[in-house]
Amino acid sequence: MKPKVTPKDFFLWLGAMAALYVSAISLILLVHQYINVLFPNELEYYADYSSSIRFAIASLVVVFPIFIVLMRLIHTDIRRSPEKKDLWVRRWLVFITLFIAGATIAGDLVALIYTFLNGDITTRFILKALTILVVLGGGFWYYLEELRGRWETSEGLSKMIGGVVALVVLVSIVGGFFIIGSPETQRLMRLDEQKVNDLSVIQQEITTYWQQ
């Protein structure tokens, strides 16, 4: 008898995979912005990465804990009912995740080799490519072991990996505040921008009045 997929199983796996995708993209985006700040492009006169950093931090703060909790619930449920390892929703979503991660890693390597052969490779580009390779490569390995049922039998190792990933995410989030500053600093910066915009409008109005 094949185990039946309950609404709980379906939405647990669907929510976990959605949270995984958002968390991975946000982490990659956040690290890429750090690389942009540490290794600026000489062709960019002015670049403001604070908006992207704020978005990535907000996404990680909300979505990543959801991912951890959902995966914990899933593994606990499988340990109680081992037959749930054969649920079709589990196999399909994990295989889809492996396919997406593998395809992205392959594309990342192709772009890296192409850029190298084109002579345009830079430290900034290499670090960004390595970020994608490490994040997606780690996810690919984790869910490959998930298919083999390793995390249901190795609960301690699963918790240790979760703790290490959570620490990396926490360090990434904290590092963002050293670049964008506190919320109060961001508010003062927006006030300064508004003042500059107001002065620009006043200048245009004065010029128009003088011309008329």
C-alpha positions as CSV (number, residue, x, y, z in Angstrom):
1,M,0.0,0.0,0.0
2,K,1.4,3.3,-1.0
3,P,1.2,6.0,1.7
4,K,-1.4,8.6,1.0
5,V,-0.5,12.3,0.8
6,T,-2.5,14.3,3.4
7,P,-3.0,18.1,3.1
8,K,-0.6,18.4,6.0
9,D,2.2,16.6,4.1
10,F,1.6,18.5,0.9
11,F,1.7,21.9,2.4
12,L,4.6,21.1,4.7
13,W,6.8,20.1,1.8
14,L,5.5,22.9,-0.5
15,G,6.1,25.5,2.2
16,A,9.6,24.0,3.0
17,M,10.7,24.1,-0.6
18,A,9.3,27.6,-1.2
19,A,11.1,28.8,2.0
20,L,14.3,27.1,0.8
21,Y,14.2,28.9,-2.6
22,V,13.6,32.3,-1.0
23,S,16.3,31.8,1.6
24,A,18.9,30.6,-0.9
25,I,18.2,33.5,-3.3
26,S,18.2,36.0,-0.4
27,L,21.5,34.7,1.0
28,I,23.2,34.8,-2.4
29,L,21.8,38.3,-3.1
30,L,23.1,39.5,0.3
31,V,26.6,38.0,-0.2
32,H,26.7,39.5,-3.7
33,Q,26.0,42.9,-2.3
34,Y,28.8,42.6,0.2
35,I,31.1,41.6,-2.7
36,N,30.0,44.7,-4.6
37,V,30.8,46.9,-1.6
38,L,34.2,45.3,-0.9
39,F,35.2,45.1,-4.6
40,P,33.6,48.2,-6.3
41,N,33.4,48.5,-10.0
42,E,35.6,51.3,-11.3
43,L,33.0,52.0,-14.0
44,E,30.2,52.8,-11.5
45,Y,30.3,56.4,-10.4
46,Y,27.8,55.9,-7.6
47,A,26.1,52.6,-6.6
48,D,23.6,52.3,-3.7
49,Y,23.2,48.7,-2.5
50,S,21.4,49.4,0.7
51,S,17.9,48.7,-0.8
52,S,19.0,45.2,-2.0
53,I,20.7,44.5,1.4
54,R,17.6,45.5,3.3
55,F,15.4,43.3,1.2
56,A,17.7,40.3,1.5
57,I,17.9,40.8,5.3
58,A,14.2,41.1,5.7
59,S,13.6,38.0,3.7
60,L,16.1,35.9,5.6
61,V,14.8,37.1,9.0
62,V,11.3,36.0,8.2
63,V,11.6,33.1,5.8
64,F,14.7,31.2,6.9
65,P,13.3,30.3,10.4
66,I,10.2,29.1,8.7
67,F,12.3,26.8,6.6
68,I,14.1,25.4,9.6
69,V,10.9,24.8,11.5
70,L,9.1,23.1,8.6
71,M,12.1,20.8,7.8
72,R,12.2,19.9,11.5
73,L,8.5,19.0,11.5
74,I,9.0,16.9,8.3
75,H,11.9,14.9,9.7
76,T,10.1,14.4,13.0
77,D,7.1,13.1,11.1
78,I,9.1,10.7,9.0
79,R,10.9,9.3,12.1
80,R,7.4,8.5,13.5
81,S,6.1,7.1,10.2
82,P,9.0,5.9,8.1
83,E,6.6,5.0,5.2
84,K,6.3,8.8,4.5
85,K,9.7,8.7,2.9
86,D,7.9,7.3,-0.2
87,L,5.3,10.1,-0.5
88,W,5.1,11.3,-4.1
89,V,5.2,15.0,-3.0
90,R,8.4,14.4,-1.2
91,R,10.1,12.7,-4.2
92,W,8.8,15.2,-6.8
93,L,9.8,18.3,-4.8
94,V,13.2,17.0,-3.9
95,F,14.0,15.9,-7.4
96,I,12.8,19.3,-8.8
97,T,15.0,21.0,-6.2
98,L,18.0,18.9,-7.2
99,F,17.3,19.6,-10.9
100,I,17.1,23.4,-10.4
101,A,20.3,23.4,-8.2
102,G,22.2,21.2,-10.6
103,A,21.2,23.3,-13.6
104,T,22.1,26.5,-11.9
105,I,25.5,25.2,-10.8
106,A,26.2,24.0,-14.4
107,G,25.2,27.4,-15.7
108,D,27.4,29.1,-13.1
109,L,30.4,27.1,-14.1
110,V,29.8,27.7,-17.8
111,A,29.6,31.5,-17.2
112,L,32.8,31.3,-15.1
113,I,34.8,29.4,-17.8
114,Y,33.4,31.7,-20.6
115,T,34.4,34.8,-18.7
116,F,37.8,33.4,-18.1
117,L,38.3,32.5,-21.8
118,N,37.1,36.0,-22.7
119,G,39.7,37.6,-20.5
120,D,37.2,39.6,-18.4
121,I,37.5,37.6,-15.2
122,T,37.8,39.7,-12.0
123,T,38.0,39.0,-8.3
124,R,34.5,40.3,-7.9
125,F,33.1,37.9,-10.6
126,I,35.0,34.9,-9.1
127,L,33.7,35.5,-5.6
128,K,30.1,35.8,-6.9
129,A,30.4,32.6,-8.8
130,L,31.9,30.8,-5.8
131,T,29.0,32.1,-3.7
132,I,26.5,30.5,-6.0
133,L,28.5,27.3,-6.2
134,V,28.9,27.0,-2.4
135,V,25.2,27.8,-1.5
136,L,23.6,25.7,-4.3
137,G,26.2,23.0,-4.0
138,G,25.5,22.6,-0.3
139,G,21.8,22.5,-0.9
140,F,22.3,19.9,-3.7
141,W,24.3,17.7,-1.4
142,Y,21.8,18.1,1.5
143,Y,18.8,17.1,-0.5
144,L,20.7,14.3,-2.2
145,E,21.2,12.8,1.2
146,E,17.6,13.6,2.0
147,L,16.5,11.2,-0.8
148,R,18.7,8.5,0.8
149,G,17.0,9.0,4.1
150,R,20.2,10.0,6.0
151,W,18.7,12.8,8.1
152,E,16.0,10.6,9.6
153,T,18.7,8.2,10.9
154,S,21.3,10.9,11.7
155,E,19.3,13.4,13.8
156,G,22.4,14.8,15.5
157,L,24.2,15.5,12.3
158,S,21.1,17.1,10.8
159,K,20.8,19.4,13.8
160,M,24.5,20.3,13.6
161,I,24.3,21.2,9.9
162,G,21.2,23.3,10.6
163,G,23.1,25.1,13.4
164,V,26.0,25.8,11.1
165,V,23.8,27.1,8.3
166,A,21.8,29.2,10.8
167,L,25.1,30.7,12.1
168,V,26.2,31.6,8.6
169,V,22.9,33.3,7.9
170,L,23.0,35.2,11.2
171,V,26.6,36.4,10.5
172,S,25.4,37.5,7.0
173,I,22.5,39.4,8.5
174,V,24.6,41.1,11.2
175,G,27.2,42.1,8.6
176,G,24.5,44.0,6.7
177,F,24.1,46.5,9.5
178,F,27.8,47.5,9.3
179,I,27.2,48.5,5.7
180,I,23.7,50.1,5.7
181,G,23.7,51.2,9.4
182,S,20.9,51.1,11.9
183,P,17.2,51.9,11.0
184,E,17.7,55.3,12.5
185,T,20.6,56.0,10.2
186,Q,18.5,54.9,7.2
187,R,15.8,57.2,8.3
188,L,18.2,60.2,8.5
189,M,19.6,59.3,5.0
190,R,16.1,59.3,3.6
191,L,15.4,62.7,5.2
192,D,18.6,64.0,3.6
193,E,17.6,62.7,0.2
194,Q,14.2,64.4,0.6
195,K,15.9,67.7,1.4
196,V,18.1,67.4,-1.7
197,N,15.1,66.7,-3.9
198,D,13.2,69.6,-2.4
199,L,16.2,72.0,-3.0
200,S,16.3,70.7,-6.6
201,V,12.6,71.4,-7.1
202,I,13.0,74.9,-5.6
203,Q,16.0,75.6,-7.9
204,Q,14.0,74.5,-11.0
205,E,11.0,76.7,-10.0
206,I,13.3,79.7,-9.4
207,T,15.0,79.2,-12.8
208,T,11.6,78.8,-14.5
209,Y,10.3,82.0,-12.9
210,W,13.4,83.9,-13.8
211,Q,13.2,82.8,-17.5
212,Q,9.5,83.8,-17.6
